Amino acid sequence: MSGWLVALPFTSGPIVFFLALDHGEAFAGVAAVGALAGAIAQAAFCLGYGALAGRSRWAVALLAGSLAFAAATLVLQRLASPLVWLFLGVIAALAAAFRLMPKPAGASEAAPTPSWDIPARMVGTTALVLLLTGLAPALGPRLSGLLATFPVYAAILAVFAHHLAGPAPAIQVLRGLLLGLFAFAGFFAVLGVLIERVGVAASFLVAIAVALGLQAVSLRVVQREGQTRVPRT
């Protein structure tokens, strides 16, 4: 559930919003398309982390996930395709990644988090927003959108779970993230289509509504996943 929840664009959404205010709707529209493509990079992060989580420490798995995200970002930065095909490609990539993610053996309880968990997320997110909005003119809109999608929240949750309770809950976080990314993709697809046509406020309102609707649909899948992990007595 935690991974599914943080898939919502809590970081990348504000970044695109501030880019629209600072650099205009056209710039933000390209950044939104970059963020949409970034869902594929997040799927690569999940697969990279998941591939090593069962046999390595959290630091190695995190490095593998981050390198997978970086490699995917480099490819996606050079890949240009119409928005509709990009959206369909993102949906296909998320579905494939969810099928390929390892399934944790047996049930596992939620790992306790340290007292500095929330402050760490706040600092990390704020730093990323300030860094990318400041560097956006140099990076360009597409790369800014791609980099904005690095899964800060999910990475922190997965690392804490991995360190405190083992790889199984960390993998569950990332499987939840993949399910939540369908709403993420809907959010940025709507922004990419509407932001130049109807303006910042209206496009964000529609995008939020679409994301919440898709998130409600994916919640049923997350709940079924959780039920299959509950040990039978």
DRENPA-3360 file (N, C-alpha, C; in nm, 2 decimals, always signed):
BEGIN
1 = MSGWLVAL = +0.08/-0.12/+0.00/+0.00/+0.00/+0.00/+0.09/+0.13/+0.00 ~ +0.20/+0.12/+0.07/+0.28/+0.24/+0.08/+0.34/+0.27/-0.05 ~ +0.39/+0.17/-0.12/+0.45/+0.19/-0.26/+0.35/+0.24/-0.36 ~ +0.23/+0.18/-0.35/+0.12/+0.22/-0.44/+0.08/+0.37/-0.41 ~ +0.08/+0.41/-0.29/+0.04/+0.55/-0.26/+0.14/+0.65/-0.31 ~ +0.27/+0.62/-0.29/+0.38/+0.72/-0.33/+0.40/+0.72/-0.48 ~ +0.33/+0.63/-0.55/+0.34/+0.64/-0.70/+0.28/+0.77/-0.75 ~ +0.19/+0.83/-0.68/+0.13/+0.95/-0.72/+0.24/+1.06/-0.73;
9 = PFTSGPIV = +0.22/+1.15/-0.83/+0.33/+1.25/-0.86/+0.35/+1.36/-0.75 ~ +0.38/+1.32/-0.63/+0.40/+1.41/-0.52/+0.52/+1.50/-0.55 ~ +0.62/+1.45/-0.62/+0.75/+1.53/-0.64/+0.74/+1.58/-0.79 ~ +0.72/+1.50/-0.88/+0.73/+1.54/-1.02/+0.61/+1.63/-1.06 ~ +0.50/+1.62/-1.00/+0.39/+1.71/-1.03/+0.42/+1.85/-0.99 ~ +0.46/+1.88/-0.87/+0.50/+2.02/-0.83/+0.62/+2.07/-0.92 ~ +0.71/+1.98/-0.96/+0.82/+2.03/-1.05/+0.76/+2.08/-1.18 ~ +0.67/+2.01/-1.24/+0.61/+2.05/-1.37/+0.53/+2.18/-1.35;
17 = FFLALDHG = +0.46/+2.18/-1.23/+0.38/+2.30/-1.20/+0.47/+2.43/-1.20 ~ +0.58/+2.42/-1.12/+0.67/+2.53/-1.11/+0.74/+2.56/-1.24 ~ +0.77/+2.46/-1.32/+0.83/+2.49/-1.45/+0.73/+2.57/-1.54 ~ +0.60/+2.53/-1.53/+0.50/+2.61/-1.60/+0.49/+2.75/-1.56 ~ +0.50/+2.78/-1.43/+0.50/+2.92/-1.38/+0.62/+2.99/-1.42 ~ +0.74/+2.93/-1.42/+0.87/+2.99/-1.45/+0.90/+3.01/-1.60 ~ +0.86/+2.90/-1.68/+0.91/+2.90/-1.81/+0.80/+2.88/-1.92 ~ +0.67/+2.88/-1.87/+0.56/+2.88/-1.97/+0.50/+2.74/-1.99;
25 = EAFAGVAA = +0.39/+2.74/-2.05/+0.31/+2.62/-2.06/+0.37/+2.53/-2.17 ~ +0.43/+2.58/-2.27/+0.50/+2.50/-2.37/+0.61/+2.42/-2.31 ~ +0.69/+2.48/-2.23/+0.81/+2.42/-2.16/+0.75/+2.31/-2.07 ~ +0.65/+2.34/-1.99/+0.59/+2.25/-1.90/+0.53/+2.13/-1.97 ~ +0.47/+2.15/-2.09/+0.41/+2.05/-2.17/+0.51/+1.94/-2.21 ~ +0.63/+1.99/-2.25/+0.73/+1.90/-2.29/+0.79/+1.82/-2.17 ~ +0.80/+1.90/-2.06/+0.84/+1.83/-1.93/+0.74/+1.72/-1.89 ~ +0.61/+1.75/-1.91/+0.51/+1.65/-1.87/+0.53/+1.52/-1.95;
33 = VGALAGAI = +0.55/+1.54/-2.08/+0.58/+1.42/-2.17/+0.70/+1.35/-2.12 ~ +0.81/+1.43/-2.08/+0.93/+1.36/-2.03/+0.90/+1.28/-1.90 ~ +0.81/+1.34/-1.82/+0.77/+1.27/-1.69/+0.69/+1.15/-1.72 ~ +0.61/+1.15/-1.82/+0.53/+1.03/-1.87/+0.63/+0.92/-1.91 ~ +0.73/+0.96/-1.99/+0.83/+0.86/-2.03/+0.91/+0.81/-1.91 ~ +0.92/+0.90/-1.80/+0.99/+0.86/-1.68/+0.93/+0.74/-1.61 ~ +0.80/+0.71/-1.63/+0.74/+0.60/-1.57/+0.81/+0.47/-1.61 ~ +0.86/+0.47/-1.73/+0.94/+0.35/-1.78/+1.07/+0.34/-1.70;
41 = AQAAFCLG = +1.14/+0.46/-1.68/+1.26/+0.46/-1.60/+1.23/+0.41/-1.46 ~ +1.12/+0.45/-1.40/+1.08/+0.40/-1.27/+1.06/+0.25/-1.27 ~ +1.00/+0.20/-1.37/+0.99/+0.05/-1.39/+1.13/-0.02/-1.39 ~ +1.22/+0.05/-1.46/+1.36/-0.01/-1.47/+1.42/-0.01/-1.33 ~ +1.39/+0.10/-1.25/+1.44/+0.11/-1.12/+1.39/-0.01/-1.04 ~ +1.26/-0.04/-1.05/+1.20/-0.15/-0.97/+1.27/-0.28/-1.01 ~ +1.28/-0.31/-1.14/+1.34/-0.43/-1.18/+1.49/-0.44/-1.14 ~ +1.56/-0.33/-1.15/+1.70/-0.34/-1.11/+1.72/-0.37/-0.96;
49 = YGALAGRS = +1.63/-0.30/-0.88/+1.64/-0.32/-0.73/+1.59/-0.47/-0.70 ~ +1.48/-0.51/-0.76/+1.42/-0.64/-0.73/+1.51/-0.75/-0.77 ~ +1.59/-0.73/-0.88/+1.68/-0.84/-0.93/+1.79/-0.88/-0.82 ~ +1.83/-0.78/-0.75/+1.94/-0.80/-0.65/+1.89/-0.80/-0.50 ~ +1.77/-0.77/-0.48/+1.72/-0.75/-0.34/+1.73/-0.88/-0.26 ~ +1.70/-0.99/-0.33/+1.70/-1.12/-0.26/+1.84/-1.18/-0.22 ~ +1.94/-1.13/-0.28/+2.08/-1.18/-0.26/+2.18/-1.08/-0.22 ~ +2.14/-0.95/-0.20/+2.24/-0.85/-0.17/+2.18/-0.76/-0.07;
57 = RWAVALLA = +2.27/-0.68/-0.01/+2.23/-0.57/+0.09/+2.15/-0.46/+0.01 ~ +2.08/-0.38/+0.10/+2.00/-0.28/+0.04/+2.08/-0.18/-0.05 ~ +2.21/-0.15/-0.01/+2.29/-0.05/-0.08/+2.32/-0.10/-0.22 ~ +2.35/-0.23/-0.24/+2.38/-0.28/-0.37/+2.25/-0.28/-0.45 ~ +2.14/-0.32/-0.39/+2.01/-0.32/-0.47/+1.97/-0.18/-0.51 ~ +1.99/-0.08/-0.42/+1.96/+0.06/-0.45/+2.05/+0.11/-0.57 ~ +2.18/+0.07/-0.56/+2.27/+0.11/-0.67/+2.22/+0.05/-0.80 ~ +2.19/-0.08/-0.80/+2.14/-0.14/-0.92/+2.02/-0.07/-0.98;
65 = GSLAFAAA = +1.92/-0.04/-0.89/+1.80/+0.03/-0.93/+1.83/+0.16/-0.99 ~ +1.92/+0.24/-0.92/+1.95/+0.37/-0.97/+2.02/+0.37/-1.10 ~ +2.11/+0.27/-1.12/+2.18/+0.26/-1.25/+2.08/+0.22/-1.36 ~ +1.99/+0.14/-1.33/+1.89/+0.10/-1.43/+1.80/+0.22/-1.46 ~ +1.77/+0.30/-1.36/+1.69/+0.43/-1.39/+1.77/+0.52/-1.48 ~ +1.90/+0.54/-1.45/+1.99/+0.63/-1.53/+2.00/+0.58/-1.67 ~ +2.02/+0.45/-1.69/+2.03/+0.39/-1.83/+1.90/+0.41/-1.91 ~ +1.79/+0.39/-1.84/+1.66/+0.41/-1.91/+1.64/+0.55/-1.94;
73 = TLVLQRLA = +1.68/+0.64/-1.85/+1.67/+0.79/-1.88/+1.75/+0.83/-2.00 ~ +1.87/+0.78/-2.01/+1.95/+0.81/-2.13/+1.89/+0.77/-2.26 ~ +1.83/+0.65/-2.26/+1.76/+0.60/-2.38/+1.64/+0.69/-2.41 ~ +1.56/+0.71/-2.31/+1.43/+0.78/-2.32/+1.45/+0.93/-2.36 ~ +1.56/+0.98/-2.32/+1.59/+1.12/-2.36/+1.61/+1.14/-2.51 ~ +1.65/+1.03/-2.58/+1.67/+1.04/-2.72/+1.56/+0.98/-2.80 ~ +1.46/+0.93/-2.73/+1.35/+0.86/-2.79/+1.23/+0.95/-2.81 ~ +1.20/+0.98/-2.93/+1.08/+1.07/-2.96/+0.97/+0.99/-3.03;
81 = SPLVWLFL = +0.85/+1.01/-2.97/+0.74/+0.94/-3.03/+0.61/+1.02/-3.00 ~ +0.51/+1.00/-3.08/+0.38/+1.08/-3.05/+0.33/+1.04/-2.91 ~ +0.26/+1.13/-2.85/+0.21/+1.11/-2.71/+0.13/+0.99/-2.69 ~ +0.04/+0.96/-2.78/-0.05/+0.84/-2.77/+0.03/+0.71/-2.77 ~ +0.14/+0.70/-2.86/+0.22/+0.58/-2.86/+0.31/+0.57/-2.74 ~ +0.35/+0.69/-2.69/+0.43/+0.69/-2.57/+0.35/+0.64/-2.45 ~ +0.23/+0.69/-2.44/+0.14/+0.64/-2.33/+0.11/+0.49/-2.34 ~ +0.08/+0.44/-2.46/+0.06/+0.30/-2.47/+0.19/+0.22/-2.44;
89 = GVIAALAA = +0.30/+0.27/-2.48/+0.43/+0.20/-2.44/+0.45/+0.20/-2.30 ~ +0.42/+0.31/-2.23/+0.44/+0.32/-2.08/+0.35/+0.21/-2.01 ~ +0.22/+0.20/-2.06/+0.13/+0.11/-2.00/+0.18/-0.04/-2.02 ~ +0.23/-0.06/-2.14/+0.28/-0.20/-2.17/+0.41/-0.23/-2.08 ~ +0.49/-0.13/-2.07/+0.62/-0.14/-1.99/+0.59/-0.17/-1.84 ~ +0.49/-0.10/-1.79/+0.45/-0.12/-1.65/+0.39/-0.25/-1.63 ~ +0.31/-0.30/-1.72/+0.25/-0.43/-1.70/+0.35/-0.54/-1.71 ~ +0.45/-0.52/-1.80/+0.56/-0.62/-1.82/+0.65/-0.62/-1.69;
97 = AFRLMPKP = +0.68/-0.50/-1.64/+0.76/-0.50/-1.53/+0.70/-0.56/-1.40 ~ +0.57/-0.54/-1.39/+0.50/-0.60/-1.28/+0.50/-0.75/-1.29 ~ +0.49/-0.81/-1.41/+0.49/-0.95/-1.43/+0.63/-1.00/-1.40 ~ +0.74/-0.92/-1.43/+0.87/-0.97/-1.42/+0.93/-0.95/-1.28 ~ +0.87/-0.86/-1.20/+0.91/-0.84/-1.06/+0.90/-0.97/-0.98 ~ +1.01/-1.00/-0.90/+1.00/-1.12/-0.82/+0.89/-1.11/-0.72 ~ +0.83/-1.22/-0.68/+0.72/-1.22/-0.58/+0.79/-1.27/-0.45 ~ +0.77/-1.19/-0.34/+0.83/-1.23/-0.22/+0.76/-1.35/-0.16;
105 = AGASEAAP = +0.85/-1.44/-0.11/+0.80/-1.57/-0.06/+0.73/-1.55/+0.08 ~ +0.60/-1.59/+0.09/+0.53/-1.59/+0.22/+0.49/-1.45/+0.25 ~ +0.43/-1.43/+0.37/+0.38/-1.30/+0.42/+0.49/-1.23/+0.49 ~ +0.48/-1.10/+0.49/+0.57/-1.02/+0.57/+0.50/-0.90/+0.63 ~ +0.54/-0.86/+0.75/+0.47/-0.75/+0.81/+0.54/-0.62/+0.77 ~ +0.47/-0.51/+0.79/+0.53/-0.38/+0.76/+0.65/-0.35/+0.85 ~ +0.76/-0.30/+0.79/+0.87/-0.27/+0.87/+0.85/-0.14/+0.95 ~ +0.90/-0.14/+1.07/+0.89/-0.01/+1.15/+0.99/+0.09/+1.09;
113 = TPSWDIPA = +0.95/+0.22/+1.09/+1.04/+0.32/+1.03/+1.09/+0.41/+1.14 ~ +1.22/+0.46/+1.12/+1.28/+0.54/+1.22/+1.21/+0.68/+1.23 ~ +1.24/+0.75/+1.34/+1.17/+0.88/+1.36/+1.20/+0.98/+1.26 ~ +1.32/+0.97/+1.19/+1.36/+1.07/+1.09/+1.31/+1.03/+0.95 ~ +1.22/+0.93/+0.94/+1.18/+0.89/+0.81/+1.11/+1.01/+0.73 ~ +1.01/+1.07/+0.79/+0.93/+1.18/+0.73/+1.02/+1.30/+0.70 ~ +1.10/+1.35/+0.80/+1.19/+1.46/+0.77/+1.29/+1.43/+0.65 ~ +1.34/+1.30/+0.64/+1.43/+1.27/+0.53/+1.35/+1.28/+0.40;
121 = RMVGTTAL = +1.23/+1.23/+0.40/+1.15/+1.24/+0.27/+1.13/+1.39/+0.23 ~ +1.10/+1.47/+0.33/+1.07/+1.61/+0.31/+1.20/+1.68/+0.25 ~ +1.31/+1.66/+0.32/+1.44/+1.72/+0.27/+1.47/+1.67/+0.13 ~ +1.46/+1.54/+0.11/+1.50/+1.49/-0.02/+1.41/+1.54/-0.13 ~ +1.28/+1.55/-0.11/+1.19/+1.60/-0.21/+1.21/+1.74/-0.24 ~ +1.22/+1.82/-0.13/+1.24/+1.97/-0.15/+1.37/+1.99/-0.23 ~ +1.48/+1.92/-0.19/+1.61/+1.94/-0.26/+1.59/+1.91/-0.41 ~ +1.52/+1.80/-0.44/+1.50/+1.76/-0.58/+1.42/+1.87/-0.66;
129 = VLLLTGLA = +1.31/+1.92/-0.60/+1.23/+2.02/-0.66/+1.31/+2.14/-0.69 ~ +1.39/+2.19/-0.59/+1.47/+2.31/-0.61/+1.58/+2.29/-0.71 ~ +1.64/+2.18/-0.70/+1.75/+2.15/-0.80/+1.71/+2.15/-0.94 ~ +1.60/+2.07/-0.97/+1.55/+2.06/-1.11/+1.49/+2.18/-1.16 ~ +1.42/+2.25/-1.08/+1.36/+2.38/-1.13/+1.47/+2.48/-1.15 ~ +1.58/+2.48/-1.07/+1.69/+2.57/-1.10/+1.77/+2.54/-1.22 ~ +1.79/+2.41/-1.25/+1.87/+2.36/-1.36/+1.79/+2.34/-1.49 ~ +1.66/+2.36/-1.48/+1.57/+2.33/-1.60/+1.61/+2.40/-1.72;
137 = PALGPRLS = +1.65/+2.53/-1.72/+1.69/+2.59/-1.85/+1.81/+2.53/-1.91 ~ +1.91/+2.48/-1.83/+2.02/+2.41/-1.88/+1.99/+2.26/-1.92 ~ +1.91/+2.20/-1.85/+1.88/+2.06/-1.88/+1.78/+2.04/-2.00 ~ +1.69/+2.14/-2.01/+1.59/+2.13/-2.11/+1.46/+2.07/-2.05 ~ +1.35/+2.09/-2.11/+1.22/+2.04/-2.05/+1.21/+1.89/-2.05 ~ +1.25/+1.82/-2.15/+1.23/+1.67/-2.15/+1.31/+1.61/-2.04 ~ +1.44/+1.64/-2.04/+1.53/+1.58/-1.94/+1.49/+1.62/-1.80 ~ +1.44/+1.74/-1.78/+1.39/+1.79/-1.65/+1.28/+1.70/-1.61;
145 = GLLATFPV = +1.18/+1.67/-1.70/+1.07/+1.59/-1.67/+1.11/+1.45/-1.63 ~ +1.21/+1.39/-1.71/+1.25/+1.26/-1.69/+1.32/+1.25/-1.55 ~ +1.41/+1.34/-1.52/+1.48/+1.33/-1.39/+1.39/+1.35/-1.27 ~ +1.28/+1.43/-1.29/+1.18/+1.46/-1.18/+1.11/+1.33/-1.14 ~ +1.12/+1.22/-1.22/+1.04/+1.10/-1.18/+1.13/+1.01/-1.10 ~ +1.25/+1.04/-1.06/+1.32/+0.94/-0.98/+1.24/+0.91/-0.85 ~ +1.22/+0.79/-0.82/+1.13/+0.75/-0.71/+1.18/+0.77/-0.58 ~ +1.19/+0.90/-0.53/+1.25/+0.93/-0.40/+1.18/+0.86/-0.29;
153 = YAAILAVF = +1.05/+0.88/-0.28/+0.97/+0.83/-0.17/+0.98/+0.67/-0.17 ~ +0.96/+0.61/-0.29/+0.96/+0.47/-0.29/+1.09/+0.41/-0.26 ~ +1.20/+0.48/-0.31/+1.33/+0.43/-0.28/+1.36/+0.43/-0.13 ~ +1.32/+0.54/-0.06/+1.34/+0.55/+0.09/+1.26/+0.44/+0.16 ~ +1.13/+0.42/+0.12/+1.05/+0.32/+0.18/+1.11/+0.18/+0.16 ~ +1.16/+0.15/+0.03/+1.21/+0.02/+0.00/+1.34/+0.00/+0.08 ~ +1.43/+0.10/+0.09/+1.55/+0.08/+0.16/+1.53/+0.06/+0.31 ~ +1.44/+0.14/+0.37/+1.41/+0.12/+0.51/+1.35/-0.02/+0.54;
161 = AHHLAGPA = +1.26/-0.07/+0.45/+1.20/-0.20/+0.47/+1.30/-0.31/+0.45 ~ +1.39/-0.29/+0.35/+1.50/-0.39/+0.32/+1.59/-0.40/+0.44 ~ +1.63/-0.28/+0.49/+1.73/-0.28/+0.60/+1.67/-0.34/+0.73 ~ +1.55/-0.31/+0.76/+1.49/-0.34/+0.89/+1.42/-0.48/+0.89 ~ +1.37/-0.52/+0.77/+1.29/-0.64/+0.77/+1.32/-0.74/+0.66 ~ +1.42/-0.71/+0.58/+1.46/-0.80/+0.47/+1.40/-0.76/+0.34 ~ +1.44/-0.84/+0.24/+1.40/-0.81/+0.10/+1.25/-0.82/+0.07 ~ +1.18/-0.91/+0.13/+1.04/-0.93/+0.09/+0.96/-0.80/+0.10;
169 = PAIQVLRG = +0.96/-0.73/+0.21/+0.87/-0.61/+0.22/+0.92/-0.50/+0.12 ~ +1.05/-0.50/+0.09/+1.11/-0.40/+0.00/+1.05/-0.43/-0.14 ~ +1.05/-0.56/-0.18/+0.99/-0.59/-0.31/+0.84/-0.56/-0.31 ~ +0.77/-0.58/-0.20/+0.63/-0.55/-0.20/+0.61/-0.40/-0.22 ~ +0.70/-0.32/-0.16/+0.69/-0.17/-0.19/+0.70/-0.14/-0.34 ~ +0.79/-0.20/-0.40/+0.81/-0.17/-0.54/+0.71/-0.23/-0.63 ~ +0.65/-0.34/-0.59/+0.53/-0.40/-0.67/+0.41/-0.30/-0.65 ~ +0.40/-0.25/-0.53/+0.29/-0.15/-0.52/+0.32/-0.02/-0.60;
177 = LLLGLFAF = +0.44/+0.02/-0.61/+0.48/+0.13/-0.69/+0.44/+0.11/-0.83 ~ +0.47/+0.00/-0.89/+0.44/-0.03/-1.03/+0.29/-0.03/-1.05 ~ +0.21/-0.07/-0.96/+0.06/-0.06/-0.97/+0.02/+0.08/-0.97 ~ +0.08/+0.16/-0.88/+0.04/+0.30/-0.87/+0.08/+0.38/-0.99 ~ +0.18/+0.34/-1.06/+0.23/+0.42/-1.17/+0.14/+0.43/-1.29 ~ +0.03/+0.35/-1.29/-0.07/+0.36/-1.40/-0.14/+0.50/-1.38 ~ -0.17/+0.53/-1.26/-0.23/+0.66/-1.23/-0.13/+0.78/-1.26 ~ +0.00/+0.75/-1.23/+0.10/+0.85/-1.26/+0.10/+0.88/-1.41;
185 = AGFFAVLG = +0.10/+0.77/-1.49/+0.10/+0.78/-1.63/-0.02/+0.86/-1.68 ~ -0.14/+0.83/-1.63/-0.26/+0.91/-1.67/-0.25/+1.05/-1.64 ~ -0.19/+1.09/-1.52/-0.17/+1.23/-1.48/-0.09/+1.30/-1.58 ~ +0.02/+1.25/-1.62/+0.11/+1.32/-1.71/+0.07/+1.32/-1.86 ~ -0.01/+1.21/-1.89/-0.06/+1.21/-2.03/-0.17/+1.32/-2.05 ~ -0.25/+1.34/-1.94/-0.35/+1.45/-1.95/-0.28/+1.58/-1.95 ~ -0.18/+1.60/-1.87/-0.10/+1.73/-1.87/-0.04/+1.76/-2.01 ~ +0.02/+1.65/-2.07/+0.08/+1.67/-2.20/-0.02/+1.71/-2.31;
193 = VLIERVGV = -0.14/+1.66/-2.30/-0.24/+1.70/-2.39/-0.30/+1.83/-2.37 ~ -0.33/+1.87/-2.24/-0.41/+1.98/-2.21/-0.34/+2.11/-2.17 ~ -0.22/+2.10/-2.12/-0.17/+2.22/-2.05/-0.15/+2.34/-2.14 ~ -0.12/+2.32/-2.27/-0.11/+2.43/-2.36/-0.25/+2.48/-2.42 ~ -0.35/+2.39/-2.41/-0.48/+2.42/-2.46/-0.57/+2.49/-2.36 ~ -0.57/+2.45/-2.24/-0.66/+2.50/-2.14/-0.59/+2.57/-2.03 ~ -0.46/+2.57/-2.02/-0.39/+2.65/-1.92/-0.35/+2.56/-1.80 ~ -0.27/+2.62/-1.71/-0.21/+2.54/-1.60/-0.32/+2.49/-1.50;
201 = AASFLVAI = -0.40/+2.58/-1.45/-0.50/+2.54/-1.35/-0.59/+2.43/-1.39 ~ -0.66/+2.45/-1.51/-0.76/+2.36/-1.56/-0.69/+2.22/-1.59 ~ -0.58/+2.22/-1.65/-0.51/+2.10/-1.69/-0.47/+2.02/-1.57 ~ -0.42/+2.09/-1.46/-0.38/+2.02/-1.34/-0.50/+1.96/-1.27 ~ -0.61/+2.03/-1.27/-0.74/+1.98/-1.21/-0.78/+1.85/-1.27 ~ -0.79/+1.86/-1.41/-0.83/+1.74/-1.48/-0.73/+1.62/-1.46 ~ -0.60/+1.65/-1.46/-0.50/+1.55/-1.45/-0.51/+1.49/-1.31 ~ -0.54/+1.57/-1.21/-0.55/+1.51/-1.07/-0.67/+1.42/-1.06;
209 = AVALGLQA = -0.78/+1.46/-1.12/-0.91/+1.38/-1.12/-0.88/+1.25/-1.19 ~ -0.82/+1.25/-1.31/-0.79/+1.13/-1.38/-0.70/+1.04/-1.30 ~ -0.59/+1.10/-1.24/-0.50/+1.02/-1.16/-0.57/+0.95/-1.04 ~ -0.66/+1.02/-0.97/-0.73/+0.97/-0.86/-0.82/+0.86/-0.90 ~ -0.89/+0.87/-1.02/-0.98/+0.77/-1.07/-0.90/+0.64/-1.10 ~ -0.79/+0.66/-1.17/-0.71/+0.54/-1.20/-0.65/+0.47/-1.07 ~ -0.61/+0.56/-0.98/-0.56/+0.51/-0.85/-0.67/+0.42/-0.78 ~ -0.79/+0.47/-0.79/-0.90/+0.39/-0.72/-0.92/+0.26/-0.79;
217 = VSLRVVQR = -0.90/+0.25/-0.92/-0.91/+0.12/-0.99/-0.80/+0.03/-0.95 ~ -0.67/+0.08/-0.95/-0.56/+0.00/-0.92/-0.56/-0.04/-0.77 ~ -0.63/+0.03/-0.68/-0.64/-0.01/-0.54/-0.70/-0.15/-0.53 ~ -0.79/-0.19/-0.61/-0.84/-0.32/-0.60/-0.74/-0.43/-0.63 ~ -0.65/-0.40/-0.72/-0.54/-0.50/-0.75/-0.45/-0.50/-0.63 ~ -0.42/-0.39/-0.57/-0.33/-0.38/-0.45/-0.39/-0.46/-0.34 ~ -0.52/-0.45/-0.32/-0.58/-0.52/-0.21/-0.58/-0.67/-0.23 ~ -0.60/-0.71/-0.36/-0.59/-0.85/-0.39/-0.45/-0.91/-0.36;
225 = EGQTRVPR = -0.35/-0.82/-0.40/-0.21/-0.86/-0.37/-0.19/-0.88/-0.22 ~ -0.25/-0.79/-0.14/-0.23/-0.80/+0.00/-0.30/-0.92/+0.06 ~ -0.41/-0.95/+0.01/-0.48/-1.07/+0.06/-0.41/-1.20/+0.03 ~ -0.34/-1.20/-0.08/-0.26/-1.33/-0.11/-0.14/-1.34/-0.02 ~ -0.10/-1.23/+0.05/+0.01/-1.24/+0.13/-0.02/-1.27/+0.28 ~ -0.16/-1.27/+0.31/-0.20/-1.29/+0.45/-0.19/-1.44/+0.47 ~ -0.11/-1.48/+0.58/-0.10/-1.63/+0.61/-0.24/-1.69/+0.65 ~ -0.27/-1.80/+0.61/-0.39/-1.87/+0.64/-0.37/-1.95/+0.77;
233 = T = -0.47/-1.95/+0.86/-0.45/-2.03/+0.98/-0.56/-2.14/+0.99;
% end
